[in-house]
Structures are given as structure tokens and as C-alpha cells.
Amino acid sequence: MTKTGSGYFTEENSAEVVAARNEGARDPRLKFAMEVIIRKLHEAVKEIEPTQEEWFEAIMFLTRTGHMCDDWRQEFILLSDVLGVSMLVDAVNSRRPTGASENTVLGPFHLDGAPEYEMGHNICLDQKGEDMVVRGRITDTDGSPIEGAKVDVWQANDEGFYDVQQKGHQPDFNLRGVFTTGADGTYWFRAVKPKFYPIPDDGPVGKLLGALGRHPFRPAHLHFIVTAEGYDPLTTHIFDPDDPHIDSDAVFGVKESLLADFDLVEDPARSAEVGFPGPYWDVNFDFALART
């Protein structure tokens, strides 16, 4: 009897026998992917040597994870996030030339159709929080400015919540906006200093984090999608390097190149120039896009 398709299963040849049963797969990419997954999964079982009770608990964990999924929440994506898989898939699909800004995860709170504003507009609609100015340039990897780049930005408020999480409490499209660069490639807008916040931790993924001695927090950040004709779209964050969770982001989204300087400005003259009555935070960050 040949191994292919009908081999006898043993502990030693388990992965090969299972993978061989997939010889008739119509999609070669699926066949390749399953060969890798089966091999790695069987390697893990042989190294861990789980008891029947431990394996059943693993099955029940996945079952509970599935039960938490609905139209508003995807617990399996959350699981992918906290295991670093989401960031790894993003990294594999976002390799760029030297000098181009790095991607990071999109997150679940982006909305299409955010208002388009003139440069300098204050996207904080309820005027709550510490005032902040964010500014910089959109360039190519040679440093030349990009005219007509769309800068789509969104962030959590000073309590760590997005507008969609506080319907009726925050105005719709609070702390969201789209800006378009001119010939010099510069952008700037007003907002409020963001705060760290926890990912949803009331489900099985949160319990897993607790069992592993990990916290559920993401460090303070702003989200950006920067697009321009002829260039790869950039989906990224900028982070506050002084945040208490900057070195332990629950979803591994922090990259060193995405750390921005958050400088407190206490000069009344500078505050007056940007339309603030008192001190504000000044954030300056440039983005470099790679050509398509």
C-alpha cells in the first residue's frame, strides 16, 4: 500500500499521511497552505504532548471564541491580533523600499465617508481634551512633496473611546477628518491628545491575556490612511513614545519608526497663532509614500 492518499497513520508519519490525502486538491495554493499548516500543527502537538483534557479545553476555547463573533465583533480577529499574526500578515503584504513609511494594523474603528476639511480644521467636535496640533509633510521616498495626497485621520478621545463606541455621547464623526495636500505636500489639523485604551477583554481572548499575565491596552496613537495617485496606499499609526504601554502594545502595532514627538507648547503667542486659548501639544510627523 502506498503512502499517498491511503497510508497508515502513525505518530511518526502523521503529518505526511494527512497531507497526502489532499493530493486531489483543485487549488494548488490551498494544497500548499494546508501542507504547511498540517505540518506545523502536528509538530506543535508532538512537542507539547497535550493531555486529552488539555486538547478538549483548547477546542472549547475556540468554540467560545466563535460564540463571541457577530456583526459588530470579531473575536477571531482579536485573537489574531494578540498573537501577533495580524501584524505579521500586514508586514508580509506591506514590504516597501528603504525610506518609505511603515504600515501597521487598520484597527476596527475606521469609517468611510469622514468629512473633508480645509487644512487647520479642528476635528474635535465636542472640544473635550487637551488641545493638539498635528502637522507634517507627505513626500515620496526621495523627499519630493506630493500634491493632492489624501490624509484620512481618526483617533480616540481623551477617555480612550472612538465616536462609534459612544453613540449619543460623542458627536458623529468626532475626531475624524480627511485633508488634501497642496503643492508643498504639507498637512496640518487640530485635535486633542489621545489616550491609551483597552481592546475588548470581556471574552475568551481577554481571559487568555489574563492567564498569560498580559494587559489588554493599546498605547495612545492616531490612525492615518494616506493615499495619492501613483503611490502605494499607507495605513499606519503614529504613537506617543511616553505612553506607559508603548513597549507592550496588546496587538504589537508599535514600530520604532512610528514614534512621534509630542511637545507641550506653553508660549501664548504660538497658541494664539493656531487658535488655542492656552497650552497645546505639538506633533510633527512626515510620511513618505512608495511608488506603486
LUMKE-18489 format. One record per atom (N, C-alpha, C): residue number from 1; residue in three letters; x, y, z. Coordinates in steps of 0.1 Angstrom, whole numbers. Example, Ala and Ser with C-alpha at 12.3 -4.5 7.8 and 13.67 -1.06 7.14 Angstrom:
<atoms>
  seq  type     px     py     pz
    1   ALA    132    -57     78
    1   ALA    123    -45     78
    1   ALA    132    -33     78
    2   SER    128    -22     71
    2   SER    137    -11     71
    2   SER    129      0     79
</atoms>
This chain:
<atoms>
  seq  type     px     py     pz
    1   MET      9    -12      0
    1   MET      0      0      0
    1   MET      9     12      0
    2   THR      6     22     -9
    2   THR     14     34     -9
    2   THR      9     44      1
    3   LYS     18     53      5
    3   LYS     15     63     15
    3   LYS      5     73      9
    4   THR      7     76     -4
    4   THR     -1     87     -9
    4   THR    -16     83     -9
    5   GLY    -24     92     -2
    5   GLY    -38     90     -2
    5   GLY    -44     80      7
    6   SER    -36     69     11
    6   SER    -41     58     19
    6   SER    -31     52     29
    7   GLY    -21     60     32
    7   GLY    -11     54     41
    7   GLY    -16     52     55
    8   TYR    -10     43     63
    8   TYR    -14     40     76
    8   TYR     -8     51     85
    9   PHE    -17     56     94
    9   PHE    -13     67    103
    9   PHE     -5     62    115
   10   THR      7     68    117
   10   THR     14     66    129
   10   THR     18     79    135
   11   GLU     23     79    148
   11   GLU     28     91    154
   11   GLU     39     97    146
   12   GLU     48     89    141
   12   GLU     60     94    133
   12   GLU     56    101    120
   13   ASN     47     95    113
   13   ASN     44    100     99
   13   ASN     31    107     98
   14   SER     25    111    109
   14   SER     12    117    109
   14   SER     10    128     99
   15   ALA     19    138     99
   15   ALA     17    149     91
   15   ALA     17    145     76
   16   GLU     27    137     73
   16   GLU     28    133     59
   16   GLU     16    125     54
   17   VAL     10    116     62
   17   VAL     -1    109     58
   17   VAL    -13    118     56
   18   VAL    -16    127     65
   18   VAL    -27    136     64
   18   VAL    -26    145     52
   19   ALA    -14    151     50
   19   ALA    -12    159     39
   19   ALA    -13    152     25
   20   ALA     -9    139     25
   20   ALA    -10    131     13
   20   ALA    -25    129      9
   21   ARG    -34    129     18
   21   ARG    -48    128     14
   21   ARG    -54    139      6
   22   ASN    -46    150      6
   22   ASN    -51    163     -1
   22   ASN    -45    164    -15
   23   GLU    -40    153    -20
   23   GLU    -34    153    -34
   23   GLU    -43    157    -44
   24   GLY    -56    155    -42
   24   GLY    -66    158    -52
   24   GLY    -71    173    -51
   25   ALA    -65    181    -43
   25   ALA    -70    195    -41
   25   ALA    -70    202    -55
   26   ARG    -80    209    -58
   26   ARG    -81    216    -71
   26   ARG    -73    229    -71
   27   ASP    -72    235    -59
   27   ASP    -65    248    -58
   27   ASP    -51    245    -53
   28   PRO    -40    247    -61
   28   PRO    -27    244    -56
   28   PRO    -22    253    -45
   29   ARG    -27    265    -44
   29   ARG    -24    274    -33
   29   ARG    -30    269    -20
   30   LEU    -42    264    -20
   30   LEU    -48    258     -9
   30   LEU    -41    245     -5
   31   LYS    -37    237    -14
   31   LYS    -30    225    -11
   31   LYS    -17    228     -4
   32   PHE     -9    238     -9
   32   PHE      3    242     -3
   32   PHE      1    247     11
   33   ALA     -9    256     13
   33   ALA    -12    262     26
   33   ALA    -15    251     36
   34   MET    -23    241     32
   34   MET    -27    231     41
   34   MET    -15    222     45
   35   GLU     -6    219     35
   35   GLU      6    211     39
   35   GLU     14    218     50
   36   VAL     15    231     49
   36   VAL     23    238     59
   36   VAL     16    238     72
   37   ILE      3    241     72
   37   ILE     -5    242     84
   37   ILE     -5    228     91
   38   ILE     -7    218     84
   38   ILE     -8    204     90
   38   ILE      6    201     96
   39   ARG     16    204     88
   39   ARG     30    200     93
   39   ARG     33    208    106
   40   LYS     30    221    107
   40   LYS     33    229    119
   40   LYS     24    225    130
   41   LEU     11    222    128
   41   LEU      2    218    138
   41   LEU      6    205    144
   42   HIS     10    195    136
   42   HIS     14    182    141
   42   HIS     27    184    149
   43   GLU     36    192    144
   43   GLU     49    195    152
   43   GLU     46    200    165
   44   ALA     36    209    166
   44   ALA     33    215    179
   44   ALA     27    205    189
   45   VAL     18    196    184
   45   VAL     12    186    192
   45   VAL     23    176    197
   46   LYS     32    173    189
   46   LYS     43    163    193
   46   LYS     52    170    203
   47   GLU     54    183    202
   47   GLU     63    189    211
   47   GLU     56    192    225
   48   ILE     43    196    224
   48   ILE     36    199    237
   48   ILE     31    186    244
   49   GLU     27    176    236
   49   GLU     22    164    241
   49   GLU     10    167    251
   50   PRO     -1    173    245
   50   PRO    -12    177    254
   50   PRO    -20    165    259
   51   THR    -25    166    271
   51   THR    -34    155    275
   51   THR    -48    157    268
   52   GLN    -56    146    269
   52   GLN    -69    147    262
   52   GLN    -77    159    268
   53   GLU    -76    161    281
   53   GLU    -83    172    288
   53   GLU    -78    185    283
   54   GLU    -65    187    281
   54   GLU    -60    200    276
   54   GLU    -64    202    262
   55   TRP    -64    192    254
   55   TRP    -68    193    240
   55   TRP    -83    197    239
   56   PHE    -91    191    247
   56   PHE   -106    194    248
   56   PHE   -108    209    252
   57   GLU   -100    213    262
   57   GLU   -101    227    266
   57   GLU    -97    237    255
   58   ALA    -87    233    247
   58   ALA    -83    241    235
   58   ALA    -95    242    225
   59   ILE   -102    231    223
   59   ILE   -113    231    214
   59   ILE   -124    240    220
   60   MET   -127    239    233
   60   MET   -137    247    239
   60   MET   -133    262    239
   61   PHE   -121    265    240
   61   PHE   -116    279    238
   61   PHE   -120    285    225
   62   LEU   -117    277    214
   62   LEU   -121    281    201
   62   LEU   -136    282    199
   63   THR   -143    273    205
   63   THR   -158    273    205
   63   THR   -163    286    211
   64   ARG   -158    289    223
   64   ARG   -162    302    230
   64   ARG   -158    314    221
   65   THR   -147    314    215
   65   THR   -143    325    206
   65   THR   -153    327    195
   66   GLY   -157    316    189
   66   GLY   -167    317    178
   66   GLY   -180    322    183
   67   HIS   -184    318    195
   67   HIS   -197    323    200
   67   HIS   -197    338    203
   68   MET   -185    344    205
   68   MET   -184    358    207
   68   MET   -185    367    194
   69   CYS   -184    360    183
   69   CYS   -184    367    170
   69   CYS   -198    371    165
   70   ASP   -200    383    161
   70   ASP   -213    387    155
   70   ASP   -210    398    145
   71   ASP   -221    405    140
   71   ASP   -219    416    130
   71   ASP   -210    427    136
   72   TRP   -209    429    149
   72   TRP   -203    440    155
   72   TRP   -189    437    161
   73   ARG   -187    424    163
   73   ARG   -174    420    170
   73   ARG   -169    407    164
   74   GLN   -156    407    161
   74   GLN   -149    395    155
   74   GLN   -138    391    165
   75   GLU   -142    382    173
   75   GLU   -132    377    184
   75   GLU   -121    369    178
   76   PHE   -123    363    166
   76   PHE   -111    356    160
   76   PHE   -101    366    155
   77   ILE   -105    378    150
   77   ILE    -96    388    146
   77   ILE    -88    393    158
   78   LEU    -95    394    169
   78   LEU    -89    399    181
   78   LEU    -78    388    186
   79   LEU    -82    376    184
   79   LEU    -72    365    187
   79   LEU    -60    366    178
   80   SER    -62    368    166
   80   SER    -51    370    156
   80   SER    -43    382    160
   81   ASP    -49    393    165
   81   ASP    -42    405    169
   81   ASP    -32    402    180
   82   VAL    -38    396    191
   82   VAL    -30    395    203
   82   VAL    -19    384    202
   83   LEU    -20    375    192
   83   LEU     -9    366    189
   83   LEU      1    371    179
   84   GLY     -1    383    175
   84   GLY      9    390    165
   84   GLY      7    385    151
   85   VAL     -3    377    148
   85   VAL     -5    372    134
   85   VAL    -10    383    125
   86   SER    -19    392    130
   86   SER    -24    403    122
   86   SER    -13    412    117
   87   MET     -4    415    127
   87   MET      8    424    123
   87   MET     17    417    114
   88   LEU     19    404    115
   88   LEU     28    396    107
   88   LEU     23    396     92
   89   VAL     10    393     91
   89   VAL      3    393     78
   89   VAL      5    407     71
   90   ASP      3    417     79
   90   ASP      4    431     74
   90   ASP     18    433     69
   91   ALA     28    429     77
   91   ALA     42    431     73
   91   ALA     46    424     61
   92   VAL     41    411     59
   92   VAL     44    404     47
   92   VAL     38    410     35
   93   ASN     26    417     36
   93   ASN     20    423     25
   93   ASN     23    437     23
   94   SER     32    443     31
   94   SER     35    457     31
   94   SER     50    460     30
   95   ARG     57    451     24
   95   ARG     71    453     22
   95   ARG     73    465     13
   96   ARG     82    474     17
   96   ARG     84    486      9
   96   ARG     98    490      8
   97   PRO    102    498     -1
   97   PRO    116    502     -3
   97   PRO    121    510      9
   98   THR    134    511     11
   98   THR    140    519     21
   98   THR    136    533     20
   99   GLY    132    539     31
   99   GLY    128    553     32
   99   GLY    113    555     32
  100   ALA    105    545     28
  100   ALA     90    546     28
  100   ALA     85    543     42
  101   SER     74    550     46
  101   SER     68    549     59
  101   SER     63    535     60
  102   GLU     63    530     73
  102   GLU     58    516     75
  102   GLU     43    516     78
  103   ASN     37    505     74
  103   ASN     23    502     77
  103   ASN     22    497     92
  104   THR     10    497     97
  104   THR      6    490    108
  104   THR     -9    487    107
  105   VAL    -15    480    117
  105   VAL    -28    475    115
  105   VAL    -39    486    113
  106   LEU    -49    483    106
  106   LEU    -60    492    103
  106   LEU    -68    495    116
  107   GLY    -71    484    124
  107   GLY    -80    486    135
  107   GLY    -94    485    131
  108   PRO   -104    483    141
  108   PRO   -118    481    137
  108   PRO   -126    494    137
  109   PHE   -120    505    138
  109   PHE   -129    517    140
  109   PHE   -128    527    129
  110   HIS   -122    524    117
  110   HIS   -122    533    106
  110   HIS   -136    534    100
  111   LEU   -140    546     96
  111   LEU   -153    548     89
  111   LEU   -151    554     75
  112   ASP   -157    549     65
  112   ASP   -158    556     52
  112   ASP   -166    569     53
  113   GLY   -164    578     45
  113   GLY   -172    590     44
  113   GLY   -170    600     55
  114   ALA   -158    600     61
  114   ALA   -155    611     70
  114   ALA   -155    625     63
  115   PRO   -158    635     70
  115   PRO   -159    649     64
  115   PRO   -145    653     59
  116   GLU   -145    660     47
  116   GLU   -133    666     42
  116   GLU   -132    680     47
  117   TYR   -120    684     52
  117   TYR   -119    697     58
  117   TYR   -107    704     51
  118   GLU   -107    718     53
  118   GLU    -95    726     50
  118   GLU    -84    724     60
  119   MET    -72    726     56
  119   MET    -61    724     65
  119   MET    -63    733     77
  120   GLY    -59    728     89
  120   GLY    -60    735    101
  120   GLY    -73    733    109
  121   HIS    -83    726    102
  121   HIS    -96    724    109
  121   HIS    -94    716    122
  122   ASN   -102    719    132
  122   ASN   -102    712    144
  122   ASN   -112    700    143
  123   ILE   -107    688    143
  123   ILE   -116    676    141
  123   ILE   -123    672    155
  124   CYS   -119    679    166
  124   CYS   -125    676    178
  124   CYS   -138    684    179
  125   LEU   -149    678    178
  125   LEU   -162    685    176
  125   LEU   -168    688    190
  126   ASP   -164    682    200
  126   ASP   -170    685    214
  126   ASP   -161    693    223
  127   GLN   -149    696    217
  127   GLN   -140    705    225
  127   GLN   -136    699    238
  128   LYS   -135    686    240
  128   LYS   -131    680    252
  128   LYS   -117    674    250
  129   GLY   -108    677    260
  129   GLY    -95    671    260
  129   GLY    -84    682    259
  130   GLU    -72    677    259
  130   GLU    -60    686    258
  130   GLU    -58    690    243
  131   ASP    -58    702    240
  131   ASP    -56    707    226
  131   ASP    -43    702    220
  132   MET    -43    699    207
  132   MET    -32    694    200
  132   MET    -32    698    185
  133   VAL    -20    701    180
  133   VAL    -18    703    166
  133   VAL    -10    692    160
  134   VAL    -14    686    149
  134   VAL     -6    676    142
  134   VAL     -3    681    128
  135   ARG     10    680    124
  135   ARG     14    686    111
  135   ARG     26    678    106
  136   GLY     29    680     93
  136   GLY     40    673     87
  136   GLY     39    674     72
  137   ARG     47    666     65
  137   ARG     47    666     50
  137   ARG     44    652     45
  138   ILE     38    652     33
  138   ILE     37    639     26
  138   ILE     46    640     14
  139   THR     56    631     13
  139   THR     66    631      2
  139   THR     67    617     -4
  140   ASP     75    617    -15
  140   ASP     79    604    -20
  140   ASP     92    600    -13
  141   THR     97    588    -16
  141   THR    109    583     -9
  141   THR    122    591    -12
  142   ASP    121    600    -22
  142   ASP    132    610    -25
  142   ASP    131    623    -17
  143   GLY    120    624    -10
  143   GLY    118    637     -3
  143   GLY    110    647    -10
  144   SER    105    644    -23
  144   SER     98    654    -30
  144   SER     84    655    -26
  145   PRO     78    667    -24
  145   PRO     64    668    -19
  145   PRO     54    662    -28
  146   ILE     43    656    -23
  146   ILE     32    650    -31
  146   ILE     20    659    -30
  147   GLU     16    665    -41
  147   GLU      4    673    -41
  147   GLU     -8    664    -43
  148   GLY    -19    668    -37
  148   GLY    -32    660    -39
  148   GLY    -32    647    -31
  149   ALA    -24    645    -21
  149   ALA    -24    634    -12
  149   ALA    -36    635     -3
  150   LYS    -44    624     -1
  150   LYS    -55    624      8
  150   LYS    -50    619     22
  151   VAL    -52    626     32
  151   VAL    -48    622     46
  151   VAL    -61    620     54
  152   ASP    -64    607     56
  152   ASP    -76    603     63
  152   ASP    -72    600     77
  153   VAL    -77    607     87
  153   VAL    -72    606    101
  153   VAL    -84    603    110
  154   TRP    -81    595    121
  154   TRP    -91    592    131
  154   TRP    -84    588    144
  155   GLN    -91    591    155
  155   GLN    -84    588    168
  155   GLN    -95    586    179
  156   ALA    -90    581    190
  156   ALA    -99    580    202
  156   ALA    -98    594    209
  157   ASN   -108    596    218
  157   ASN   -108    608    225
  157   ASN    -99    608    238
  158   ASP   -100    618    246
  158   ASP    -92    618    258
  158   ASP    -96    608    269
  159   GLU   -107    601    267
  159   GLU   -111    590    276
  159   GLU   -108    576    270
  160   GLY   -102    576    257
  160   GLY    -98    563    251
  160   GLY   -110    557    243
  161   PHE   -120    565    239
  161   PHE   -131    559    232
  161   PHE   -132    566    218
  162   TYR   -136    558    208
  162   TYR   -139    563    195
  162   TYR   -154    567    194
  163   ASP   -157    576    185
  163   ASP   -171    581    184
  163   ASP   -181    570    183
  164   VAL   -178    559    175
  164   VAL   -187    548    173
  164   VAL   -190    540    185
  165   GLN   -181    541    195
  165   GLN   -182    534    208
  165   GLN   -191    542    218
  166   GLN   -194    555    215
  166   GLN   -201    563    224
  166   GLN   -212    571    217
  167   LYS   -220    564    209
  167   LYS   -231    570    202
  167   LYS   -240    577    212
  168   GLY   -243    590    208
  168   GLY   -252    598    217
  168   GLY   -244    605    227
  169   HIS   -231    601    230
  169   HIS   -223    608    239
  169   HIS   -213    617    232
  170   GLN   -206    611    221
  170   GLN   -198    619    212
  170   GLN   -206    622    199
  171   PRO   -203    634    193
  171   PRO   -209    637    180
  171   PRO   -205    627    170
  172   ASP   -213    624    160
  172   ASP   -209    616    149
  172   ASP   -197    622    142
  173   PHE   -188    614    138
  173   PHE   -175    618    131
  173   PHE   -167    627    140
  174   ASN   -168    625    153
  174   ASN   -159    632    162
  174   ASN   -145    627    160
  175   LEU   -135    636    159
  175   LEU   -121    632    158
  175   LEU   -118    624    146
  176   ARG   -125    628    135
  176   ARG   -122    622    122
  176   ARG   -122    633    111
  177   GLY   -114    631    101
  177   GLY   -114    641     90
  177   GLY   -105    636     79
  178   VAL   -107    642     67
  178   VAL    -99    640     55
  178   VAL    -93    653     51
  179   PHE    -80    653     48
  179   PHE    -74    666     43
  179   PHE    -66    663     31
  180   THR    -65    673     22
  180   THR    -58    671      9
  180   THR    -46    681      8
  181   THR    -34    675      5
  181   THR    -22    684      5
  181   THR    -22    692     -8
  182   GLY    -15    704     -6
  182   GLY    -13    713    -17
  182   GLY      1    710    -24
  183   ALA      6    719    -31
  183   ALA     18    717    -39
  183   ALA     30    715    -30
  184   ASP     30    720    -17
  184   ASP     42    718     -9
  184   ASP     41    705     -1
  185   GLY     30    697     -2
  185   GLY     29    684      4
  185   GLY     26    685     19
  186   THR     24    696     25
  186   THR     22    697     39
  186   THR      7    695     43
  187   TYR      6    690     55
  187   TYR     -8    689     61
  187   TYR     -7    694     75
  188   TRP    -18    698     81
  188   TRP    -19    701     95
  188   TRP    -34    702     99
  189   PHE    -37    698    111
  189   PHE    -50    699    116
  189   PHE    -49    700    132
  190   ARG    -60    703    137
  190   ARG    -61    704    152
  190   ARG    -70    693    157
  191   ALA    -66    688    169
  191   ALA    -73    677    175
  191   ALA    -71    677    190
  192   VAL    -72    666    197
  192   VAL    -69    665    211
  192   VAL    -59    654    214
  193   LYS    -52    655    224
  193   LYS    -42    644    227
  193   LYS    -49    631    230
  194   PRO    -46    620    223
  194   PRO    -52    608    225
  194   PRO    -47    601    238
  195   LYS    -55    591    242
  195   LYS    -52    583    254
  195   LYS    -51    568    251
  196   PHE    -44    561    259
  196   PHE    -43    546    257
  196   PHE    -57    541    261
  197   TYR    -60    529    255
  197   TYR    -73    523    258
  197   TYR    -72    507    257
  198   PRO    -81    500    263
  198   PRO    -80    485    262
  198   PRO    -88    480    250
  199   ILE    -82    469    244
  199   ILE    -90    462    234
  199   ILE   -101    454    242
  200   PRO   -112    450    235
  200   PRO   -123    442    243
  200   PRO   -117    430    250
  201   ASP   -118    430    263
  201   ASP   -112    419    271
  201   ASP   -122    412    279
  202   ASP   -135    412    275
  202   ASP   -146    406    283
  202   ASP   -149    392    277
  203   GLY   -141    387    268
  203   GLY   -144    374    261
  203   GLY   -132    365    263
  204   PRO   -132    354    256
  204   PRO   -122    344    258
  204   PRO   -108    349    255
  205   VAL   -106    358    245
  205   VAL    -93    364    243
  205   VAL    -88    372    255
  206   GLY    -97    380    261
  206   GLY    -93    387    273
  206   GLY    -89    378    284
  207   LYS    -96    367    286
  207   LYS    -93    357    296
  207   LYS    -79    351    293
  208   LEU    -76    348    281
  208   LEU    -63    343    277
  208   LEU    -52    352    280
  209   LEU    -54    365    277
  209   LEU    -44    375    281
  209   LEU    -42    375    296
  210   GLY    -52    375    304
  210   GLY    -51    375    318
  210   GLY    -43    362    323
  211   ALA    -46    351    317
  211   ALA    -39    338    321
  211   ALA    -25    339    317
  212   LEU    -21    347    307
  212   LEU     -7    348    303
  212   LEU      0    359    310
  213   GLY     -7    366    319
  213   GLY     -1    378    326
  213   GLY      1    390    317
  214   ARG     -7    391    307
  214   ARG     -6    403    298
  214   ARG    -18    412    300
  215   HIS    -15    425    298
  215   HIS    -26    435    298
  215   HIS    -33    437    285
  216   PRO    -45    443    284
  216   PRO    -52    445    271
  216   PRO    -50    458    265
  217   PHE    -41    467    269
  217   PHE    -40    481    265
  217   PHE    -32    483    252
  218   ARG    -37    493    244
  218   ARG    -30    498    233
  218   ARG    -25    512    237
  219   PRO    -13    515    234
  219   PRO     -7    529    237
  219   PRO    -14    540    229
  220   ALA    -14    552    234
  220   ALA    -20    563    227
  220   ALA    -15    565    213
  221   HIS    -24    567    203
  221   HIS    -20    568    189
  221   HIS    -30    575    181
  222   LEU    -26    579    169
  222   LEU    -36    584    159
  222   LEU    -35    575    147
  223   HIS    -46    573    140
  223   HIS    -46    565    128
  223   HIS    -45    574    116
  224   PHE    -39    569    105
  224   PHE    -38    575     92
  224   PHE    -39    565     81
  225   ILE    -47    570     71
  225   ILE    -46    563     58
  225   ILE    -42    574     48
  226   VAL    -31    573     42
  226   VAL    -25    583     32
  226   VAL    -25    577     18
  227   THR    -32    583      9
  227   THR    -33    578     -5
  227   THR    -30    590    -15
  228   ALA    -24    586    -26
  228   ALA    -21    595    -36
  228   ALA    -19    587    -49
  229   GLU    -24    593    -60
  229   GLU    -23    586    -73
  229   GLU     -9    583    -77
  230   GLY     -7    570    -80
  230   GLY      7    565    -84
  230   GLY     15    560    -73
  231   TYR      9    560    -60
  231   TYR     17    555    -49
  231   TYR      9    544    -41
  232   ASP     17    536    -34
  232   ASP     10    526    -26
  232   ASP      3    533    -14
  233   PRO    -10    529    -12
  233   PRO    -17    534      0
  233   PRO     -9    530     13
  234   LEU     -9    540     22
  234   LEU     -3    538     35
  234   LEU    -13    537     46
  235   THR    -14    527     54
  235   THR    -23    526     65
  235   THR    -14    524     77
  236   THR    -15    534     87
  236   THR     -5    534     97
  236   THR    -10    541    110
  237   HIS     -2    542    120
  237   HIS     -4    550    132
  237   HIS      8    559    134
  238   ILE      6    569    143
  238   ILE     17    575    150
  238   ILE     15    574    165
  239   PHE     25    571    172
  239   PHE     24    568    187
  239   PHE     31    578    196
  240   ASP     25    580    208
  240   ASP     31    588    218
  240   ASP     42    580    225
  241   PRO     55    583    223
  241   PRO     65    575    229
  241   PRO     66    575    244
  242   ASP     59    584    251
  242   ASP     59    585    265
  242   ASP     47    578    272
  243   ASP     39    571    263
  243   ASP     28    563    269
  243   ASP     33    552    277
  244   PRO     26    549    288
  244   PRO     30    538    297
  244   PRO     30    524    291
  245   HIS     23    523    280
  245   HIS     22    509    273
  245   HIS     29    509    260
  246   ILE     38    519    257
  246   ILE     44    519    244
  246   ILE     53    507    241
  247   ASP     58    500    251
  247   ASP     66    489    248
  247   ASP     59    476    250
  248   SER     45    476    252
  248   SER     38    464    254
  248   SER     24    464    247
  249   ASP     23    470    236
  249   ASP     10    471    228
  249   ASP      4    457    227
  250   ALA     -8    456    231
  250   ALA    -15    443    232
  250   ALA    -16    436    218
  251   VAL    -15    444    207
  251   VAL    -17    439    194
  251   VAL     -4    440    185
  252   PHE      7    445    192
  252   PHE     20    445    186
  252   PHE     21    455    174
  253   GLY     13    466    175
  253   GLY     12    475    164
  253   GLY     23    486    164
  254   VAL     31    487    174
  254   VAL     41    498    175
  254   VAL     53    494    168
  255   LYS     58    503    160
  255   LYS     71    502    153
  255   LYS     79    515    156
  256   GLU     92    513    158
  256   GLU    101    524    162
  256   GLU    100    536    153
  257   SER     98    533    140
  257   SER     98    544    130
  257   SER     85    552    131
  258   LEU     75    547    139
  258   LEU     62    554    140
  258   LEU     60    562    153
  259   LEU     71    563    161
  259   LEU     71    571    173
  259   LEU     72    586    169
  260   ALA     63    594    174
  260   ALA     63    608    172
  260   ALA     67    616    184
  261   ASP     71    628    183
  261   ASP     74    637    194
  261   ASP     61    645    197
  262   PHE     57    643    210
  262   PHE     45    651    215
  262   PHE     51    662    224
  263   ASP     52    674    219
  263   ASP     59    685    226
  263   ASP     48    695    231
  264   LEU     49    698    244
  264   LEU     40    707    250
  264   LEU     44    721    248
  265   VAL     35    729    242
  265   VAL     38    743    239
  265   VAL     31    752    249
  266   GLU     38    760    256
  266   GLU     32    769    266
  266   GLU     34    784    263
  267   ASP     38    787    251
  267   ASP     40    801    246
  267   ASP     27    806    242
  268   PRO     21    817    249
  268   PRO      8    822    245
  268   PRO      8    827    230
  269   ALA     19    832    225
  269   ALA     19    837    211
  269   ALA     17    826    202
  270   ARG     24    815    204
  270   ARG     22    803    195
  270   ARG      8    797    196
  271   SER      3    797    208
  271   SER    -11    792    210
  271   SER    -21    801    202
  272   ALA    -19    814    202
  272   ALA    -28    823    195
  272   ALA    -27    821    180
  273   GLU    -15    817    175
  273   GLU    -13    815    161
  273   GLU    -22    803    156
  274   VAL    -24    793    164
  274   VAL    -31    782    160
  274   VAL    -46    782    165
  275   GLY    -49    792    172
  275   GLY    -63    794    176
  275   GLY    -67    787    189
  276   PHE    -57    784    198
  276   PHE    -60    778    211
  276   PHE    -58    789    222
  277   PRO    -66    788    232
  277   PRO    -66    798    243
  277   PRO    -55    795    253
  278   GLY    -49    784    253
  278   GLY    -38    781    263
  278   GLY    -28    771    257
  279   PRO    -21    764    265
  279   PRO    -11    754    261
  279   PRO    -17    743    252
  280   TYR     -8    738    243
  280   TYR    -13    727    234
  280   TYR     -1    718    232
  281   TRP     -4    706    227
  281   TRP      6    696    223
  281   TRP      9    698    208
  282   ASP     21    698    204
  282   ASP     26    700    190
  282   ASP     32    686    186
  283   VAL     26    681    175
  283   VAL     31    668    169
  283   VAL     35    670    155
  284   ASN     47    667    152
  284   ASN     52    669    138
  284   ASN     57    655    133
  285   PHE     50    651    122
  285   PHE     54    638    116
  285   PHE     52    638    101
  286   ASP     63    633     94
  286   ASP     63    632     80
  286   ASP     60    618     75
  287   PHE     53    617     64
  287   PHE     51    604     58
  287   PHE     57    603     44
  288   ALA     64    592     41
  288   ALA     70    590     27
  288   ALA     63    578     21
  289   LEU     57    581      9
  289   LEU     50    570      2
  289   LEU     59    564     -9
  290   ALA     57    551    -11
  290   ALA     64    544    -21
  290   ALA     56    544    -34
  291   ARG     63    545    -45
  291   ARG     55    545    -58
  291   ARG     50    531    -60
  292   THR     38    531    -67
  292   THR     31    518    -70
  292   THR     40    509    -78
</atoms>
